Structures are given as C-alpha cells and as structure tokens.
Amino acid sequence: MSVQALVTADNHLDPTAAGFSYRRYDRRRDHLLCFEEVMKYAEQNRPDILLVAGDLFDSVRPSNHSRARLMQDFKSLSEKGIKIFLVSGHHDTPKSVEEGVSPLAVYGNSGYAVFFQNPSEPTKAKMKIGQLELSVLGLSYNPLLQARQDPLTGLDLRAEGDIRIFVTHYPIEGFSGCAADEAVIKLSSFPQDFQLITAGHIHRYQKKQLGDAVILIPGSTERTSFQEEDDEKGFVWLEILKKGVSSIEHIRTPARRYKTLTVEWPIQGDTLEVLKKIVEEYSDLDSVLRLRLRGKVTTEQLAGYRRADLLAYAENKYFHFSVDDGELVIESPEPLEALPLTTPLEELRRYFASLMENSSEEEVRILRDALNLAEAKLKEAGAW
C-alpha cells in the first residue's frame, strides 16, 4: 500500500510581466498554461494528494480570471477524491494589514483544499488513504523573520501516522539558490521520522536524502528570469511507502525558452550589421532572447551601434528580445590639456603681440595705440 502524491510550487500565476511590454498578457498566459499541465496530469492520473508548496500566485492580488480558473480546477480535483494542501510563499503571503489575507484563503474556505495559513506554527491535517494513516504538516512563509533565522526553531513538528509529510516555503540548508539575506531552514531542524519534506521558493528542481526522508524542491513550472534559462521546469510525481519514498518522477512543463547570446567587443566591420546578422541567425518566435554586449569600446566604435535600431529589427523575430549593454566599458578619448590660468588683460596683450609679429613699423604703432585704448576700456569695466 502506498500514497501517490503530486508536488508543485512557484507557479507564479498572474505575474506583472512589465518588461514584456505588449506581450505581457501572453507571458501571463504562459504561466497559467504551465500550471494547467499540473492540473491535467492530476485529472488523468488521480494522485491521492496534491501538495502546493507556495507562490502559487505572483502577488496577493491576482486577477479574478486566475482566481476563478483555479477554483474550477480545485473543485474538479476535489470531486475526484484528490486532497489538496496549500502553503503560501514570499509572493502570495500578505506583508501588512493593508494587504489583507492571502488569496489562497478562499480555497481553504471553499472546502476544496486545506490551506495551512499560520506562518508561526505548523498546522496539522490527518486523513486515511486505504489502510494508511496520513499526516501532513504545513507552514506558510513568515515575512517577519530575520536573515539567516531558522523558521523551525522552537516549533512542534511532531506528527502521527504511517505516512508523515512536511510542506513549507523556505530555502533549505545545502540546496543551491539560497540568498544570504533570507531565513533558512537548517537540516538539523527537521524531525527524523518524516518520509517527505517538500519546500518551494527555490526555482530549480533538486532533491536530497535525509535519513529515511526525501527533501524535495519541485522547482517552478515556468521561467521567471534569465537565471533559469538552463533549468528544466516542471512538477513531481512521487510514490510514498511506510519505509519512505519509493519513486520520484520529474515531469516537464512547456516552459518558454530563454536564451542569452554574449558578444565581445571589438566588433569587426559595421557594428549594427554584424549584430543584426547574429539576431537573424538565432531567430525563434517562441524564445525570449537577451543579447549581452561586453568588452571595451571606443566612442568611435560606439557611433555605429544604435540600440533602438537593433530592437526594432528583432521585434518580429522573437517572442521577446532585449539588449543588455550594461557591461560595456567605454574608453574615453585622450583628455584635453588644460589651458594655463590667465586674465582678460593678459589674453588681450597676447592677441595683439601675435598681430604685431609680422607687421610693419607703421602697423605696429597703430596696433599699440589700439592696445592701449582696449586696455583702458577693459580696466574701466573692471577686467584685469
């Protein structure tokens, strides 16, 4: 006898996608389509439980369309006997009273899902699957914790039953992707009698064994930045026995492709034409491409590079195209030698002296009279 579980996290439904300009609505649809792959897989394969480990939504105020779509999905799964458990994450946990409650609360109130809303104490839920007693502990994200603080310190994580699962949304010690300014769970804080520990927040799929328990990071279902361009996106199917997790399968979603092309200066030939050829070579209407320019460039070379022209050229060749030229180092021309400190009278005398160098005696006499007159006028005006 076993428990079949479907695990997902960091779906980030309804992102702002502001950087995608007029394609931002298409980009939001990408996130929804990837999450719908999870829902369709659950409909077809009927797991016993669905675990959502935080950041289901990208904000605490998702659109009504996404809210309603999700309610339909959860209702359908619930009616098929699939039990759904939710915790909130960094994005869909309110940070203040003004933000109200998490948008996940409505699904807990509907009866179609169990929402572990408390960020300070783990909430416990029990159910029976066949002859197996299942206990699920959930702890939502707490925005008030300090950097490097362990969210599990002092908490009661005891659980009863044949199968014991812990769900949360924090980075965990030993997994890549933890930032220095975040609260992090230490491996020593986990009880030794769980079969599965799963967490969101880190967008790269990872897993580790801790005694008899599997610690699972399912990763995100869609890419959110170029830092994830090489990551496989998806969700996880598990089979859990009393003695532990017996099988793990990572199922990929149709996440949109991200690609970075790096071009080093100096560029030989017509700069703009060279860059256009590169853009043309990798043309792909389904991809998000970033062209990164690096190296040292002179002001003369830079004159042949026009970012606006490049963006316009690539507009219909990719789903989205951007140029990152922040790493270019512009070599300044030789600085001009500073002029010596002087005064109006000194400059006047220098000017007349240059005129007198190749003048006749008569011309020199006239120039001296003119100089004397000009000096007098300057002195009257207060110039020295």
Helices and strands as residue ranges (DSSP letters): E 3-8, G 18-23, H 24-45, E 49-53, H 64-79, E 83-87, H 105-110, E 114-115, E 123-129, E 132-139, E 163-168, G 187-189, E 196-199, E 206-210, E 213-217, G 226-228, E 234-241, E 244-252, E 257-264, H 271-281, E 284-298, H 299-302, H 307-314, E 318-331, H 344-356, H 361-381
